[in-house]
Amino acid sequence: METQALSAKQFKIKSAYLLILLMIMINDVFSQPVSGSLTICAVRVEFVEDNNKLTTGNGRFMIDTVTTDQFAIDPAPHDKPYFQDQITAVSNYYKNVSRDQLSISGDVYPVTDNGAYLVQNTMGYYNPNTTDEEINRGLSRFFVDAVKAADTDTDLRINDYDLLVVFHAGVGRDVSLDYDETPQDLASLFITLDFLKESLGDDFTGIPVKDGVVTRGIILPETENQQDYQIALTGIFASNIGTYLGLYDLFSPSEQRTGIGRFGLMDFGLMNLNGLVPSMPCAFSRVKLGWDEPLVLNKPQNNVPVTNLSADNTGSGHTTVKIPINDDEYYLMEYRGDDAVNIDSEYVELLENRDKLPSYLELLKTYHPEKITVSENGVLLSVSDYDLGIGGAGLLIWHIDESVIREKGPENKINDDPDYRAVDLEEADGSQDIGHIYDFLEAGYEKDLGWFADFWFSNRPKDLKDFELYRNEFSPRSRPNTNANLNQSKSHITVKNFSTNLNTVMTFDFIREKLQLGYPINLAIDANDIGNMISGKVANHPDEFLFISSKKGKIFALSDSGNGLFYPEKRLFARINETEAGINTPLALADLNEDNRFDLLFTAGKNYLYGFSLSDSNTDSLANEAFTAVPLPADIITPLVTAGSSIYFGCSNDSAYRFNHEGQKTGSYYHPSDAVDLVVGSAGIPVILSPDTRFAAMAPADDQTARIIEWNLSDDGFKLCTVNAENPDCISFVTAEKPAGPFSLADIDGNGVYDLVFNSPEKVYAYNQSGAIITGFPIKPVLALGDSLTGAPLILDANGDGLTDIIAGTKKGQILGFSALGKSLPEFPLSVGAGLNTSPMVGNYDADEELELTAATINGSLYMWQLSVTEADAVPFWTQARMNATNNKLIVSPLTVKMVGGSLMPPERAFNYPNPNKESFTIIRYYLNEDADVEINIYDASGTPVKTIKGPGIGHADNEVKWDLTDIASGVYLCHIEAKSGNSSDGKIIKIMVIQ
């Protein structure tokens, strides 16, 4: 029999998975780590003898045949010693790849050399080759019948062993050949109880045997050899054991394509050298099983050493390096292969002057006899280096995404999507070839399973074709690059200066720009327990500190270096008794002596108010209590707000309260119980908000008056009222969408008037105070599928170009930065991986000139990045969810109003849109440099008056009027906008085209 090498097109490993698309549940098997011993009970099962041409063989084992070819793979007879050798082969494999952490032994039944158990049907009965459901049902029935047949043996107690393996007569339907002449062969796979239930009914609980119940096991053939292909059992046997141990399959079952190629056992690597020398498990699989402890790089380092996996028999060197990207993503790097071995060249040399193809066993015996052990029965028992077949040597860089594992892991489909794999090889040749099928004339031909140029190493052939992109650097500028999977967010990671692959240790340099040294920091709290985050300058301390709460009552304080407020190693600032409902309102800081440094921190549980001094006089590493927890008359419904040394909050009993810094109530006020925000005016009195107010702030209307700004749920929009007890001046307008968090105030368009900015789930809106959308808004950033904006937008000049920029977070953990024109900023987007449920923040935490950006994930990880802008240039304005650490969104100082154009109504700012109309209306828009009376007269082409509209006349803002076109005929109309203010007036005629 000749030997041919398998191609990517013929890769159909564990074809039952590919046919049935029902993956085993990984949690149905072992969890990591895996060590100790594994015992196998192997039973031989035959079928009723037949001459079915759609199956291989006649249903009986090859025990009367003797293979005479000394280079044949898995030669006959297939008797008990043969199957014992197969167990020895996978035992030696796992002993090697686990570094002696897993020992496998097993027994073969029946105990006689040529014995076998008999099921009462032919092989074709168990594979009707019709629908997926019927094929699955047939496999399940075979497994049940095989177990029942074996259980009749009085010498056998199946449950004395860890794992049952059913070897059946014939060949497995596991390799897709050009034409399948035997489609009723049985597929090889690991059977689970879930699989059996799916096929045999939900009430199926297992197969009763004399010593218990059997619920899982492996189905394998006696051989994989057929037609002109010699394929060893070792690879597929080892891979199915890997599944039993808890390893994920790393190919794509839906696409029926490889996912990581020849570089790992749980993909095509099990077929390396036609299954004789299955690949070592990749770094991800080894780490999952606890067989490799990676060196974690959290800070820049040069000459990072990585020991070759095959060379490290003592376990003394690091064979895997982990580089975190964000909470969900990271790189695993490993040094694999032997540059001195070139199997392909050896095969070509062996083939010279021959008519028939040699087997890979002949190649190993000819060129590597010292590396292999072959049994008397002709079975390859062991190889000193199981990476002989990976086709190269150097560093492999794996991009791991735990979010995909969470989503697809229960189905064992983590690499199902070729564009979004959980375990993805960063191919050094710059082309993503693995998993793609190429024709003979295409550039990627014979690279689709991986090739030597996918490794990272410096000593590359100078004339290597199709490899001009390689720069010995993996960075934001390389191809592939170091961006995160989540929307291609920037990790700012660079790995460069890879050494040669000529020694047992390779080195590289690691750099991570922007991320503050020591970050990310994990606060070791439960998932989704993160509360809110504020920051401020602290009394008697040079640095600005972050304060973060957990819903279960913990409060943390951290500096820019991650040190605690009182002791560097103690980040826990205070703890609230969890039985008192934890923390359910934002933290707030208070400045007692108006020195612009905070002295107290306040928080609240369901019915308790807590106060802490920012000091630790008893040296217990926790903050001193400012007062004993104060019980409150009703549930708190608003954020805590501080003004001076007082703390304010609203409750569900239509009241707002003021307490002093000693925990004593000093005032109470009316506050609607469904208004869930609070603003304290400059006189120290809470502002009375409208019912159903969700978010509120106060800003100057001019030099003399202030304006209350509310977003109201009942009105689906903003309400702005000038503070004037005698004659309140209010305007209201509906917003296009509801805010996803608090709104921010900032002068977005540069005219010296505060604008209203908020995130909706998919857009960032900016309105002026007349209700008109700021030019260029809404901005619709590019979001990952299923992602949405959250929290409040931060407002500052993030790159120092003199223009206003916006920073916003998303629920999936992306941090976006863009200008008011919607253009993404160079350092953004960033990613924290896990979701955000609180706004990011900007501050000067390390007391240098440049600002830092920080964010906390729902997993309790804290990130901090250095921005490339100084505090002076950034002009930071809205840098926390509620403006600052007091939570009091009160702006006292008015902006300097700027004249736009040179007239009352600048002509270039008067127009309509859309023009022509797209629906049954158009918007007439004009800018006023001061308050004015506005009249709009519309005429048809003949000069006949059509409509007169009294327009809004708010100064220092764009004003808009909606003209209803329902009863207007198609044509061109003249629109005369006239504005009058005192002794000045201005006018503009615009043409409006109407299409009906």
N, C-alpha and C positions, 0 to 999 in steps of 0.2 A: 504493500500500500504506500502510495506517495504521500508526502506531506506538503501542504500549502499553508501559507500564513493567512490569518484571518484579516479582513479589511473592516473599515468602519461600516460599510454597507451591510456586512454580514453579521454585525454585532446585534445579537438578540438575546443577551444574557438574561437568565431568569425569565424566559419568554412568557411564562405563565403570568407574571406581573404585567408584561406588556399586553397580553391578550385580555386579561380580566380587569386591569386597572383598579384592582383592590389591593392596597398596600397593607402590610401587617402593621399592627399598632406597636410602636417601639416600646411603649410603657408596658406591653404584655411580656416583655423579656427583661433581661438584666438592665440595671442602671449602673452608671459608672461609680467607682472604678471597678474593673474586672481583674481579679487575681485569684490565685489558688489553683484548684484542680477542676477538671471537667471530664466526666466519664460518659462514654458513648456506648449505647447498645445498638449494634448494627444487625439487622435482620435481612436475610436474603429471601426474596419473594418471586415466584414464577407464576405465569399465567397458564390457562388452558392452551395446549399446543394448537397452532393453526398455521395456515399458509397465506395470511392476509398480506397482500403486496403493499398495503398502505401503512404497515408498521415494519420496523426493522427486526429481523430475526423471526423465530417461530414461537416466541413466548417462553423459551427455556434458556438457561445460562449456557455460555460457551465453556463447557467443562471437558468436552471430548475433543476439542481443537487445541493444538499446540502451535504457537507462533514461533517460527524459526529465525526470523529476522532479529539480529541482536540489537538493532537500532529502533525497533518498533516501540511505539508508545503504548503503555498499558496492554501488554501482550496477553493472549490466552495461554493456559486455561484460567478462567475466572472462578477459581475455587476459593475456599476459606482463606488460605494464606495470601491470596491476591487481595482480598478485601481487608485483611489485617494490615497488609502493606499500605493500603489507601489511608487507613486510620493513622498509621505511623507517619505517613507523608504529611498529613495536616497537623499532626502533633509536633513534628519537627519544625514545620512552618511557624506555628504559633509560639513555640519555644524561642525561636529566633527573633521574631518581630516584636514579641512582648518583653524581650530581654529576661527570659526565665520567670516572668511573672505569671504566666498561665501554663499549666501542665495538662495535657490531654492524653487520656488512655481509653481503651475500649475493647470490647469483646464482640466476636462475630458469631451469629447463630443462624442455623442449627450448629451444633458443635462438630458435626462430621464435616469432612473436607468438601464433599460434593452435595451436601444436603441443601434443601430449600423448602420454604413454606409455599403452599399452593392456594391461590385464590380461585374461585369457581367460575371465572369468566376470562375471556380473551382480552388482550391489551386494547384492541379496538373498542370493546364495550365501554372502557373507561375514558375514552376520548372519541366522542361521536364526530368531532370536527365540524360542529354546526355553530351554535351561538356561544358567546362568551359564557353565558349562564350555564349552558349544558356542559361545556368543557370544565367549568369550575366544579359543577356537581359531580362529574365523572371522577375528577381528581380526589374530591372529598370521599366519594364512595370507595375508591381504591385504597386510600389511606385507612379508612375504617375496616375494610375487608382484610387488608394486610395485617393490621394490628390484631384483629380477631384470630386470624390464621396463626400468627406467631404465638399468641397467648395460649394456644392448645399445647404448646411445648412445656412439659412439666419441669424442664431444666431452666426455663427462662422466667425471670421476674423483672419486667420492663422497668418498673418504678424504682428498682435498685440503682438505676442509672440516671444521670442528669438529662441526657438528650437521646432521643430515639432517631435512628437513621434507617430508612427503608430503601435498600438497594433492590431494584427490580431488574428482571431480565430485559435485555434490549438496549436501545439507545435513547437518550433524552432529546426532546424537541427544544433544543436550547440554542442552536446556531442556525441562522437564516442563510441557507444556501441559495444559489441562483434559481434553482427549482426544487421545491420540497416534494420528493417522491414518496415520503412517508409521513403524511400530515397527522396520522393517528398515533404517533409516538407520544409518550407522556412527558410533559414539561417538568423540569426540576425546580423545586421551590421549598421554602420553609412554610410549613402549614401551621396555622394558629387556630385557636378556638373561635376567634372572630371570623376567620375564613370559613370554618366549618359551619358556623351558625348561618352565615350568609347563604351557603349552598344547601344546607340540610334543614334549616328552620331555626327560629329563635329559641325554641324549647330544647335544642340539642345542647347537652351539657358535657359531652365528652364520650370516650369509648371505654366502657367498663372492662377492666382486666382483673386478673385474680388478686392483684395486690393494690388495686385502686382504680384510677381513671387516667387515661391518656388524652391530653388536649392539644398536643403540638408535637412536631417532629419534622424531619427533612425527607423529601423524596428525591432519590438520585438513581441514575441508571447504572448498569454494570460497566458501561463504557460510553464515551462520547464519539468514538471513531465510526465514521461512515463515509461512503463514497471515497473520494480522494483525500479526505481530511483525517489526520490523526490529532486528536485533542485529548490531553490528559484530564483526568477527573480532579486532580488536586486543586486547580483554580476554583472551579465551581463548588467543590466541597468546602474549601476554605471560606469562600464568600458566604455560603449559606450558614456556616458556623458564625461568621461575623454578624449576620442578621440576627441569629439567636442571641449573640452577646449584646445586642442593642445598637449595632451600627446602622446608620441610614444608608440606603442605596443612593448612589451619587450620579446615576444616569437619569435620563428623562423618559419615564414610561409612556407619557402621552405622545411625545415626538418620536419615540423609539430611537433615540440618539444618545451617544455618549455625552457625559457632562464634564468629566475630568480626564478622559482619555486613558492612556496607559499608566498614569501616575498614581493609581490607588487601587487597592483590592476591591472596593465596592463599586467599581465601574469596569471598563474594559481591561484594566490592569490584571484582573483575574485570568485573562486569556493571554498574558504575555508568554512568549515562546510557546504558543498554542496550549496554554494551561499548565505547562510543566513547571514554570517558575513564576507563579503569581506575584504581582507587585506587593511590596510592603504596603500596609495601610498608610494613607496620606496623613499628614500632620493633624488634620482635623479629627480623623478617626482615632488616632493614637491618643490624642488629648482627651477625647470623649471617654475612652476606655481607661484612662488614668495611667497609661503606659509612658506618657511623656509629660514632664512638667516644664512648660515654656519659661524662658527668661522674658520678663515683661519689661518693656522699655517705656518709661514715663517721662524721660528727660533726654535731651540730646547726648549722644555718646559717639565717640570715634572708635574705630577698630573693634566693632562688636564681633566676638568670635562665635561661629557656628560649627559644630563638629559633624562630620559626615555620619549619617545614620548607620550605614553598614560598617563603618570603621569603629564605632563607639560600642564595643562589647562590654565595657565596664560600667557604662552609665556615668562616667566621670565628667563629661563635657555636656554643654547644652546643645541638644540636637534640634531644638525648636525655639524660635523667638516670636514673641507676641507683641504687636504694636497696636494699642487701642486707637480706634478712629473716633468712635462715640459710644454711647451706651449699648448700642446694638451691633456695631460693626467693628471689626479688627482685622489685622493682617497676621497670618501665621507664616513664618519663614522657616524653611528646612533645607539642609544640604543633602542632596541625594545623588546616587549614581557614582560610576567609576569612569573617569575620562580615559583610562588605559584600555577599556573594553569597548569594542565596536562589533556587536553581534552581526549587524548587517554586512559589514565588510567580510567577516569570517564566513558568513553564509554564502556570499558571492564567490569567495575563494574555494569553498567546499563544493560548490555547484559546477565549477569549471570542468569542462570536458565530460559532462555527464548528460545522460538522456533523461534520467529521473531525478526528481527533487529529493534532497536528503532530508531526514527528520531533524528536529531540533535536539533530540537526544543524541544523535550522531555528532552534531556540532558540539554539544557539551562534553561528550566523551573524547572528542578529538582535540579541542582547544582548552578545555577547562576541567580535566579529569580530577585535579586536586581539589576542586570546589564542590564536587557532587558525590553522593552515595547512591548506588543502585542495588536493589535487592536481588536475591537469587531468582526471583520471579520476574525480573525485568522492570519493576516499578521504581521510578526515581523517588528516593526516600528523603533526600535533603539536599540543600544548596547552601553554601556558606554566605552567599550574597543574593537575596531575593530581588534585588534591583537590577539584576543583569539585563532584564528586558525593557528597561525604561528608555533606552536609546540616547543617553547623554548624561551629563553631570553638571552640577552647579546648584545655585540656590533656586528653589521654587517658592513663589510668593502666592499665598492663598488669601483671597478676600472672603471673609466669613461674615454672614449677615444673619444674626439671631432672629430678626423680625420675620424672615422667611421661614426659619425653622419653627417658630411658634405657629405660623399660619399653616405650613405644609407638613410639618413633622408628624402630626397624628396620622396622616395618610401615607407617610413614608414617600413623599414626593418633593423633597426639599430642593432638588435640582431639575424640577419638571419644566420650568420656564427657562428656555435658553438665554433669554435677555435679563433674567433676574434670578440668578442662582444663589442659593445659600452658601455653597462652597464653589468658588470660582477661581480658576487659575489666571493670574495676571501674566499673560504670555509675553515673554520678553521680546519676541520678534515684532511686536507692535500690531499684530493681526490676530483677531479673535477667531481662530480656525477650529478649535476643538468643538466637536458637535455639529459642524457644518459638513455637508456632503458635497464634494467637488468632483467634477468630471476630469478626465485625463488631461485636457489642455488648460485647465484652470490653475491659477497660481497656487492655490491652497492644496492641490492634489498631494496626497500622502502626508499631509500635515494635520489631518483632521482628528488624529488620535494623539497628537502631540509629537514634537521632534526636538532635537538637541538644542535648537535655537530658542526654545521656550524657557530654557534655564538662563539665569542671570550670572554672568562671569565675565571677566575682563579679557581673557586671552582668546578672543574670537578670531577665526580665520579672516584675514584682511579682505579676501575676495568673496566673502559670503554673499551670495545672491539673495535678493529680496530682504536684506537685513540692514539697509542703509539708515533706518530710523534709530537704531540702537545707540545710546549715548552713555551706557554704563551708569545710568541714573534712573531711578523711579521717583517721580516728583509731579507737582502740578503741571510742569511743562513737558513731561515725557509722554510717550504713547506706548503702552497704556499710561494713564495718569493716576494720581492718588486721590481723586475725588471720591466722596462717599457715594454709596448707591442712592441714598435718598435725594432725588432731584439733582444729582451731581453736585452736592454741596462741597465746599472746599475744606479739605482737612489740613492744608498747609504742611503736609508731611513730605519730607524728602529722604530717600534712602539712596546713597550713592557710593562711589568708589568701591564697587564690588571687587574682591580680589580674584586671583586665578582659581581654577578648579583643579589644580595639580597636587594639592596637599590634602591631608585629612581634616584640616580646619580652614574654613573660609572666613573672611572678615568683610565688614561694610561700615559705613558711617551713617548715623541717624540724626536728622534735624527735624524739629517741629517748630515752625515759626508761629507767631501770634499767640498760641496758647501759653498762658502764664505758667511759669515753672511751679511744679507741685500739683497742678490741676490736670485732669478732673479729680475731685475729691468725693468719695462716697460717704454719705452721712450715716450709713447703716441703719436705715429706717425701712419699714415695710413699703412695698410698692403701692403707689397712689396715696401714701400717707403725707406727702409734702403739702404744706399749707401755703403760706405766702412768704415774700421776701422783701425786706427794706434795707436801706443802708444809710449811714450818716457818720459824721465826725463825732468822736466820742471825747468826753471831758478827760483831761489828764492823759491823753494818748495822741501821738502824732498822726496816726493813720485813720482812714475811714474804714469802718467795719460793716460787714454783712450780717444781718440777723435773719434767720430762717426758722420758721415754725413747722412742726409736724402736727397733724390733726389729733394725734394721740397724746399731745401735751409736752413735747420736747421743743426747746428753743436752742438754736445753735448760734454762736458768734464766731466769725472768721475774718482774718485779715487777708491781704493780698497773697500772702505766702501760705495761707491755710492754717495759720496758727490761731489758737483760741485767744479770747480777750484777756483772760487772767493768767493762763499758763499755756505755753506753746502747744503742748500735746493734748490739752483739754478744750475741745471745741464745744462741748455741751455747756450752755450758758445758764439755763434754768430748766426745771422740770415741774410740770403741773400734775397734780394727782389725777390719774386717768379716770377714777371713779367720779370725778366732778366734770365729766363730759369733754375733757381735752380742750382743744382750741378750735373755735369755730368763727373767728373774726380776725381780720388782718392786724398784725402787730402795729404799734405806733410808738415813736420816740418823742420825748419832751425835753425842752431846754428850760431849766429852772431859772437861770440867771441871765438869759439873753446874751450869752457870749458866743453864740453861733456854734456851740458844741452841746451835744445831748448828754443828759444826766440820768434819765429814767426811761424805762421801757414798760409799756402797758400791753396787756392782752386780756382776753376774756374767754371763758367757757360758756356753757349754755346760760347759766344764771349767776355767774361769778365774775367779778372784776379782779384782776391781778396787777400788781405793780412791782417792779424790780429796779433797784439801783444798779447803775453800771459800775459796781465795785464789789469786792469780795473781802470784807473785813475779817471774816473768820477763817479765811484761807482753806475753805473746803472745795475750792475750784468752781463753786456755783455762785451766782449773783445773790446779793442780799435782798430780802423782801423789803419793799418800801412800806408795805402794810399787809396785814393778814387779809386773805381773800375775802372780798366783800360780796355777800349775797345781794342779788338785784331783784326788783319787784316783778320783772317780766323778761322774756327772752330778748336778747340783743338782736336787732335786725339790720343795723348799719355797721360800717367800719368804725373802729375807734378813731377819734380825731383829737389831736392835741392843739392847744393854743396857749403859749406860755407854759405855765406849770399846771394847767388844768386839762382834764380829759373829758371828752364829750362822747355821747353815743345815743342812738335812738332805740326805743324798745317797742314791743308789740302791743303796748297799752296806750298808744297815741301820745307818747311822751318822749321827750329827749331830756337827758340829765347831764349835769356838770358835776364832776368830782375834783377835789384838789389832790395834790401829790401825796397826801397822807391817807387817801382813801375815804375822805369825808364828803358827803353830798353837799354841794354849795349852790345848787340851782336846779329847777325843772322847767320845762317849756313844752308847748304843744308841738307835736310832730306826728304827722299821719302814719298810722301803723303799716300802710302799704307803700310808703316812701322809703326805699332801702338804701339811701345815701344820705350824707350829712355834710353841710358846709357851715363853718363858724365865721361870722363876719368880723371885721376889724375891731368892733366894739366888744367882742367876746360873747356875742349872743348868737345862738344857732339860727340860721335862716329858715323861715317857714317855707317848706317846699310843697308843691302840688301833690295831691294823692297820686299814687302809681308812678312816682318818679323812680327811675332806675339808676340814673347817674346824674350828678350835679356838680357845678363849679360856679365861681364868681370871679368876674374880671371887670376892669374899668370900662365904662361906656365912654367916658371922656375924663377931663381933669377933675370934675366935680362929682360925678355920679358913678355908681357901680351897676353891673348888670348880672342878674341871676340867670344861669343857663342850665336848663334841665333837659334830659331826654326822657320822655314820658311814654310808658307802654300803652296807655289808653289812647293817646293821640298818634302813636307810631311816628313820633318825630320830636323835634326840639321846640322848646318854649323859652323865649328870652324876655325877661322883664327888667326894665330899669328900676332901681330901688328908689321909689318916691311914694311915700305913704299917702299923699293927697291925690295924686293922679298917676298911678303906675302905667307905664308905657310898655305894652307887651306885643310881641309878634310870635306867631307859631308857624311852623311848616313841617310837612311830612317828609321823612327821609326815605330814600329808595329801598333801603333794607334796614333791619334791626342791627344795632351794634353787637359785636361778639364779646365786648368787654367795655370798660370805662372809656370815655372819649378823652382826648387831649386837646389842649389849647396852644396855638402857636401862630405866628404870622407866616403863613405858608406862601402867600403871593407877594410879600415884601412891601405892602402898602401901609404898614404901621397899624393894622387892626388885627385883633386876635381872630383866628379862624377855628372852626370846630372840626377835629379830625378823629375818625374812629375806624376800627376794623369791622367789616362784615365777615361772614365765613370765607368769602373768596375775593373780596376787594377791599381797598383802602379808600375811604371817602373823605373829602374835605369840603365843608360848606362855609361860606362867609355868613356874617350875622344877619344878612337879609334873606337867607335861605337858598341862595344860588350856589351851585356847585362850582368850586374853584376850577379855573381853566386847567385842563390836563387830567382832571379826576373824573370818575374813580380810576384808580390804578389797579389793574388786575395782574398780580404777580404770577409767575409760573409756579404752580403747586404740584406736589406729587399726587398720584391718584388717591382719592379718598381723604386728602389732607384739607385742613381749613385753618384760617387765622384765628388767633385767640388773644385775649388780653387787650391792653392799651398800646397804641403805637407810641414809640419814643421819638422825640423831636430834638434834633441837634444838627450841626454841620459836621457830619461824621468823617469827612475827608479834607476839611479845611479849605474848600474852594470858594467859600463865601456864600454858598447856597444852602437852603434848608434841605435836610435829608430825614428819612423816616426809617426806623428799625422796628420790625414786627416779628413776633413768634408764631409758630403753628402748633397744632395739636399733636403732630407727628414728630415734633422736635427739630423743626427747621427754623433758623433765624435769618430773616431776609433784611437786606439793606438796600435802599434805593433812593434816588433823588426825587424831588417833588415833580420832576418831569417823567418819572417812572423808569428811569434807567438804573439798572443794577449797579451797586457800588463795587469797586474792584475786589475788596476783601470778602465779599459775600457771594452766595449764601453760605452760612455755617450750619452745622448740624450737631445736635446732641444725641441723636438716635432715638432715645425714648421720648415720650410725649412731654409737652409743656402744659401745665394748667395755671401758670402764673406768668406775668409779663417778665421779659428780660429787664436788666437795669444797666445803666451807664454811670460810672463814677470814677473818681481818682483815688483808687484804693491803695496805691503804693506811694503816694505823695511825690511822684515824679511829675513831669510836665504832661505826659500823655495820659489819655483816658483809657479805662478798661471797660469791657462789656462782660456781663455775667448773666448766667441763666441756670436754673435748677430744674432737673427733670423729675418726672413722677416717680422714678426709681430712687430718688434721693441723691443723685449725682450733681455736683456743682461744677460748672465750667466757668473759666475766666479767660478772656482774650485781650491782648493788647491792641488798641486801635492806633492807627497811624495819624493821630491828630492830637494836638495839645489842648488842654482845657481852655486856654485863651482863644485859640482859633475855632474850637468847636461851638462856642457860645451855647453850652448845653442848657436847654430850657425845660423840657419835659422828659425826665430821665428815669422815672419810676412809674409804676402803674397808676398811682394816685399823686403824681407830681413829685412828692418828696416824702420823707419818713414820718411827717406829721399826719399824713392822709388828708390834710385840709387843703382842698383845691381852691385856695383863695389867692388870687393875683392882685396885688395892691398897686404896683407901679404901672401907669399907662405907657403905651408905646408912643414913639414920635410918629405922628401921622405924616405920610409922604404923599405929595401931590403926584398924581398920575397924569401925564400929558400936561397941556398948558391951559385947559379950559374946564368949565363946570362939567361938561360931558365930553370926554375925549372922543373924537369921531372914530378913531380906529378901534374903540371898545364898544361900538354900537353895531349890532348885527342880529341876524336871526339864524337859528339852526333847528333841525336840518333844513337845508335850502337846496333843492326843493324838499318838500315834506315827504316823509316816508309813511306816516300814519295820518290820522285825521286832525293833526294839530301841528303847530310850529311854535318855537320859543323865541320871543323877542328879548334881547339882552342888551343892557347898556350899563356903563360905569358912571358913578357920580362922585365928584370930589368933595361934595358936602350935601347935607340934606336939601331936598328940593321937591317942588311940586311937579309931577310929570303927567303929561297928557300925550296919548298916542292916537293919532288919526290915520286911518287906513283908507286908501282910495283905489278904485279899479283903474284900468288903463285909460279910460275916458275922463277920469277926474271925478267920477261920482263917489261921494262918501259911502263907505261900506261899514265902518266900525270905528267907534271912539272908545278908548279904554283909559281909565284912570290908573296909572302905573305906580308902583311903589317908589319912594324917593329917599332911600336910605343912603346917606353919604359914606364915602370911603369904602364902597362896596359895589360889586356887580349886582344889578337888579334884574329880575326876570318876570316876564308876563307870558302866560300861555294863551295863544289865540286858537280858539276852537274853529276848525275848518269844515265841520260836518255839513253845513249848508252853503259852503263857498264853492263857486264854480272854478274850474281850472283856468289858469291865466297868470299874468304878471300883475302884482299889486304894488302900489307905492305906500310905504309906511313912514310917516313923519313923527319922529320922537322929539318932543319939546320939553325942556326942563327949565324951571324958573326958581331962583333962590335969591331973595332980597333984590338987589339992583342988577343982578346978573342973570343971563339966560343963555341957553344954548339949544341947538337943534341939529337933527341929522335925518336925512331921507335915505331909506334903504329899500332895495327892491326884493320882493318876496315872490317866489314862484310857487304856485299851487298846482299840484297834479292830483286829479281825482280818478 
